[in-house]
Amino acid sequence: MPSDESPASIRRHELIREIGQGIVGRAPAGWTRIDAVYMAAGDWLHRRIDIRTEAGPYDGSPGRIDAGPVRELRDVMSAPGAGTWFTMYLTIERGTDVDARFDRDGRPPIDVPIGSALAVDLERYPRSVVPQWMRDDIAEAERRRSEGARHAAALGVPAPEVVAAVLERIAGGARRVVDADVDSMVDEMRYIRIERNGAPVEGPVVAFCEIDEDGYENRKVEVFPDGVLDYAGGFVEGETTRLGDDPVGTVAEISRRPGFTAHEITSAEFRAAWAAAGGFED
C-alpha cells in the first residue's frame, strides 16, 4: 500500500480486506476461489456468493451478511455530487489478496424493486447527474405508493383491516403448509410474532422473526400499516427491513415493553409469512 495514500483510501483497503476475511473465515476447507457480489442502495443490501472448492462448487451457506463494514465502505467511497457505489464485485483466490471492483452508476444486477431505497440513497449521497435508470426506478416506486394510497382511499378500508387481511392470508398459507405435511422445524431455531399496539405509528405493526440458537434474528418479515410486507435474511436486507444487531429477548421480555406483545409461532406460520413477502427457501 503506497505510503502517500489518504486516510480514506487506507480505510477503504482495510474495509475491503475485512469484508474478504469475513467471507474466507466462513468458507469450507479446501476452497480455491470466492466470487462475491454486494448490492446496496439506501438501507437495502443484498449479497450473492459463489465458492469453488477442490471438489467443485460449494452449496452450503457462507453465513449472514456483516452489514457494518459494507455500509462504512459506501460512506468512505462517497464523493460530493458523485454518490457512491451500488455494486461491489469481490474475487478472492487462495493465497492472493482480495480483488475489488465497483460500479457507481449502473443498476445493481438483480430484478427486484428498489426505488424507495434509491430515493433514500440519493438523499444520503447526492448526485449532480442522476442515471436515467435511477430516475425511472424512483418514479415507479412513487407511482406505486400513490396508487396504493388512492386505492385504499377509494375502498375506504381502514389500515387495521388491511393489516388483518394480510395476516389472514399468512395464516391461510400456514394451514396449507401443515396440510401438505411439508412443515419442518429447523434445528435450534425458534419463531416469534411481535405486534405493536395502540395508536398508529410509523414503521411495521407486526414482525415475524426466525431466531437462531444464539438468540439473533436469522430471518424477519415485517408488515406495515398499508399492508406492504418487507423481509430480511437469506443474504437479503429489504428496502425498509433489516436484521437487528442485538440478541432478541424472550417472549416475556418483549411483551413487557410498552406497546408490544409477542408470542411463539410455528415454523409453518413463519414460512408462510416469508413466502407472502416474496422470500425464497434455500
Summary of the structure (lengths in Angstrom):
residues: 282
radius of gyration: 20.8
end to end distance: 39.6
largest distance: 65.7
contacts: 783
relative contact order: 0.12
helix: 35%
strand: 25%
